[in-house]
Amino acid sequence: MNHRFYYRMNTVSRYILFFSLMSFLSCFYFGIQFISTINAEKAEILYPYDFMCVADKSDDKLFEKIKEKYHATLTEYPMVRVANADKTEHLEGRGEIIIQGQQIGISESTYYKLKKAVDPSYKKKSLNLDKNGKKVYVVHQQDRATKAQPVDWYYNKKTPTLHIGLPCEYCDYADHETTYDKKIVAGEEISSLTGCYSTPKCENLIVFSDEYFKKAQNEWKDIEALTGFKLERYKAMYGDDGEPYIIEGPTKLVFIQTNKKYIDQIDKELESKEERHKYIGNYDSTIKFHYLSKTAITDMKTERAVKSMICVYIIITLSILNWIMLYAMNEMEKKEKAEREKFLVSMGMDRKERKKMNKREWYIYWIVPTIILIISTILFMRDTMTARMYPDDIRKICELQEAVVIAVWIVINGIYFWIMNRKARRG
């Protein structure tokens, strides 16, 4: 009791922190997820082809058969598999293995063709790539509802650690002799040129200059596929005891467009070859030889619906929790405030002054969290819109809807605080 002022300040600051956190989670963290989901592109727009296949030279006969039997239109582009050092967001603990991501490496010329195919009005611009392959351009293939993320989680967003070829299972990234090099992201965009397949962490496009891409197509010949060492380095380490494992991996992107009545049949044909394309075993089940747009569209729509429902449910739950905590706080302080009221009456403070003082004490739990909510939302909203590279029109819509969410939250909470304040005064 001798330190009542100290403990009172602690209690007030903790309540303010709690109400501020509930407001931020409800209005921004889950609110922006809901808003971005309802403003996302139509799923069908993100898939310009019926199938995408990450194939190699041995599949030529299969594609020729599909083309003749099902009257399908096939489009091919050269590619190389690009592995990034880390596809997981969390830090691995002792004994955990870092899972590498698998991306699609293409040339600058191929990028322009893919861009022109989905947007005929696109005008060619320089990507500022170099002939040594040090600079890359990244196309994050994801929709607006997906959070912004780097192509590689290992070290730095602007300098991803990339390797030309399939993931090297026993590679030590700390060894500078491996073929995992830090690249510089010269530019990036968020769009869908081939389709949003696998997960947002894989099957993104890594664009190299035309000069370097030609070199990259032959790099597999000089790389031991398990350790990531150049053959010269591998032989120096293991001598005649080790037999280097050399594998090329996929070499081309094949897009298939066909009549809807043939889609299921073609899918079965491609599915039968899936096992043969596991170049390094079942390393990552999200990476496949072929991707079907019809399935991907259905999955995306389902995921969006579930995500929207979960966000709304959590926002409502947090709001109720916020109100329950406010009610509990009032009940816990009721006796203390009643005693203080008697004391203030005895001291001669008039009713108007007491009412003003109680109101000020009560509304601090509404005003301060509201100010914190508005300031934090402005800051995080700006950064989120920038990171997700939203176009100006979509950005304005999202910002307006977020402002509406915050306004509704403030008004509803204000009404509840007013009701609780009247209840507390009567008490």
N, C-alpha and C positions, 0 to 999 in steps of 0.2 A: 504493500500500500504506500510505502515511502517513495516508490519510484513509479507512481501511477502515470505521470505524464510520459515517461519513457516507454512504458508498455502500451500505453494508448496510441502513441505514434507508430509503434511496430504493428499493432493490430490494424490501424487505419491503412498503412502502406501495403499490408498484405491483402486486405480486401480490395484496394484499388488495383493491385497487380492482378488479382484473380479476375475482377470484372473486366479489366483491360484485355487480358488474355482471351477470355470468353468472347469478347466483342471482335477481336482481331481474327480469331479462328473462324467464327461464324460468318463475318462479313467479307473478309478477304481470303483467307486460306482455302476454305471450302466454297466461299462465294465465287471466287474467280474460276475455280474448277468447273462449277456449274455454268457460269456465264460463257466460258470458253467452249464448253461442250455444246451448248445450244446455238453458238455462233460458228461452229465448225463447218467446213465444206460438206456438201453432200458426198456420201461415201463413194458413190458411183463415179464422181468426177476424178477421184484419186487413182483410179485404175483404168488406164487408157487401153489396156490389152486384156484378152481373156486369160492368157497364160504367160508366165515368165519362167524361162528355164535357164539355169546356170549350168551350161553344158560344156562338153569337150568334143574333140574330133571324132571319137568313137560313136557319137550319137547321130552322125550324118544320115545313116540309113534309116534310123527311126523317124527323123524329121521328114525325110523324103517320102516315107510311107504315109505319114500323117497328112502331108501336103496333097498327095494324090488321092488317098482314100476318103478324106473328109473335106476336100476342096478348101483347105485352110490357107490363109495368107501368113507367111512366115517372114519375119524381119530379123536379121542377124547383125550383131555388132561385136567387135573384138573386145576382150576384157582380160584382166588378170585378177586373181584373188589377192586381196590385201588384208593382212591380219593386223589388228591393233592390240597393244599389250594387255589392256584390261577393259572388260565390258561390264564389270560390276561396280555399283556405286559405293559399296561398303569396303572398309579396310579388312583385309583377310587376317585372321588370327593364326596362331602357331599351328602348323600342320595343314592349313588350308591352301589349296592350289588356286592361283589366279586364272580365271577363265578368260581366254582371249576372244575378242570379237572378230567377225569376218565381214569385210566390206567388199564392194565392187569397184575395181580400179578401171578407169576408162581414159581415153585420150581426149584432148581438148576438142578435136574434130567431132568425135562421137557425141560429146556433150552438146555441141551446137545442133547436131542432127536430132537428138532426143528432145531438146528444147523446142526446136522448130516443129516437131511432130505433135507436141501437146499445145503449142501456142504459135500458130502460123504468123502472128504479127510480131514475133520476137525479132529484135535486131541484134546482130552479132556485136559483142563487145569484148575487149581484151580481159583475160582473167589474171594477167600479170604472173604467169608461170615461167619457170626457168628450164633450160635444157638439161640441167643436172638433176632434176627431180626433187630438189630441196623444198620448193614451194608447191603446195597443193591447193586445190579448190574443193570445198566440201559441200555436197548437197545432202542435207538431212531430210530423208524421205519420211515425213510424218505429217499428221494433220494438225489443225489449230488447237485441238483439245489436248494434245500431248505437250508435256512440259519441255522447255528448251534444255538441251543437254549436249555435252561435247561428244566428239566421235571416239575419244579415248579417255578413260578415267584414270590412267596410270599416274600422270604427273601434271600436265598443264594443258588447258584448253587450246591455247594458241600454238603449242608445239607438241602435237600428238606423237606417240612412239608407234611407228608403222613398219610393217615388214611386207615385202613383195613375196607372196606365196601363201600356202596354207599355214595355220598356226603351228608353231614348233613346240611340241608338248614339253620338252625338257630344256627349253631355252632359259638362260640366266640373263635377265635384262641388265644386271649390273656389269656384265662382261662387255666391254666396248668392242670386242672382236666379233660380236654377233651381227646379223644383218637387220636388227631392229634399230632403226634410225629415227632421230627426232626430225620431224618435218615442220615447216612453217605454214600455217594456214593463211594463204594470201587473200582469201575471200570465202564466203559461205552464204548459203541460202537455205530456206526451208520450203520445200516443194515436193511434188511427186512426179518424177519423170518416167519411172518404170512401174511404180506401184508401191504402196506401203506394206510390204510383206515382212515376214518374220516378226521381229520386234523393232522398236525405234532405235535400239542399240546395234542392230546388224543390218546388212544389205543396204547401207547408205552408199552414195557415190563419191569416190575419191578421184578427182580429175587431175591428170598429169599433162604436161606439155606433150605435143606429138613426138618431139625428138626423144624425150626420155621414155615415153610409152613403148616405143620400138625396142629400146634396150631392156625395159622391164619384162617384155614378153619372153625373153631368153634367160632371165636371171635364175630361173629354177634349175637350169643345167649345172650351175656352179654352187648350189646350196644344199647342205645336208638337212633334210626335212624335219628331223627330230630335235636337233640342237640349235639350228639356225646359223651354224658356222659355214664359212666358205670352205670348199673342198680342201684347199691347200692347208687351212688351219686345222680342219678335222683330221687330215692324214698326219699332220705334225703331232697332234695330241694322241691319236690312237694307233698310228702306224698300220701294220698289217693285221692287227687284232680286230679292228673295227671295219665293218662293211657299211659304207655310207648309204643311207636311204634317200633316194632321189625320186621326186614325184612332181609332175607338172600341175595337176589340179585343173579346174575349169578354165576354158580359154575363150568362151564366147557367150554372149547373152542372146537368147532366142525368144522372140515374142510371137505369140500365136493368136490370130484372130479367126474366128470361124462362126458358123451358124450355131445358134443356141441348142439345136437338137443334137449336135455332135459333141457338146462340151463334156458330158459324163463319160462318153466312150473314149474321148481323147485323154481324159483324166485317168482312166483305168490303164491305158497304154503307157502313160508317163509314170504312173505309180509303180508299175511292174519293174521299172528300171531304177527306182529310188535307192534300193539297197546297194547297187553297183557303184553309186556315186558317193558313197561314204569313204572318201579317200583316206581319212585318218580315223576310221571307226566311228562310233557314235559319240563323237567329241561334244557336239552341241545339237540337241534334237530340234532346235528352232531353225537350223539351217538345212535347207532341202535342195533337191535337184530341180524340182518344179513347184510353182506356186499357182494356185487357182484363184482367180479374182472373185468368182462367185462366192466361194467360201470365206475369203478375206472380207468381202463387203458385209456378209451376214454377221461375221464375228465382230466387225467394227461397230455395226449398228447395235448389236447386243451389248457390247462393252460400253458404248455411250449411254444406252438406256439405264444400265445397271449403275454406272458412275453417277448419272444425274439423280437417280433415286437415293443412292447412298449419301450424296452431298446434301440433298434436301432433308433427309432423315437426321443427319448429324447436325445440321443447322438448327432444326427444331429441337433436337435433344439438348444441344448446348444452350439454347435460349431458355428452355425449361429449367435446366441446371442452374443457370444464372439467376432465375427468379426464385428458385428454391433456396439458394444461398442467401439471397437478399431477405427472404422471409425468415430464415433461420437466424440471420444476424439480428434482425429486429426482435425476435423472441428472446435471444440470449441477452440483449441489452435492455430489455423492457424494465426489469426490476431496478437496475442501476439508474436508468433515466428517470424513473418514477421518484426515486429517492432524491435525485438531483433537482427535480422539479419542485419538490417540497422545500428543499433548501433555498432555491432561488426565490420562491414565494416569500419565505421567511426573511430573506435579505431585502425584500421590497422591490424586486424586478417586476415591472408590469407585464401583462399578458402579451402585448404586442412585441416587446423585446424578446421575451422567451420564445415566442412563435418564430421570430426571425432567426434567432440563434439555432433552434432545432432544425429549421428548414435548411439553413446553411450547412450544418453538419451532415444532414441527410443527403442533400443533393450533390455533395462533393463526390459521392460514389457513382454519380451519373455524369457529371460535367467533366471530371478529369479523365475517366476512361473514354469518353466521347472525343475529347481533344486528342488523346493518344491515338485513338482509332483513325481519326481523319488524317493526322500527320503521317502515321505509318502506312496507311493505305495509299496516300499520294506518292510516297517514296517507293514502296514496293510495286505499285501499279506501273509506275514509269519504267522501272527496271524490268519487270515482267514483259511488258509490251515490247520493249527494245530487244530483249533476249529472244523472244518468240518471233521477232521480225514481222509483226502484223502490219498489213497495209493501213494507210491512214484512215480509210473509211471504216474498216473493221475495228480499228483502235478506238475511234470516236464512239462507235456503238457500244463496245465493251466498257469504256469509261463511263458512258451515260448510264448503262445498266448497273454498274457497280455503285454509282452515285445514288441511284434509286434504292438499291439494297441497303446502303448505309442510312439513307434518309428514313426508310421504313423501320429499320432497326432502332434508330434514335427515337423516333416518335413512339413506337410501341413500348420501348423501355422507359421513356419519359412518362407515359401514361401509367405504367405499372409503378414507377417511383412515386408518382403523385398519389395514387391509391394507397400505397404503403405508408406514405407520409401522413395522410389523413387518418389512417388506422392507428399509426403510432401516436399522433396528437390526441386522439380520443382516449387511448390508453393512459 
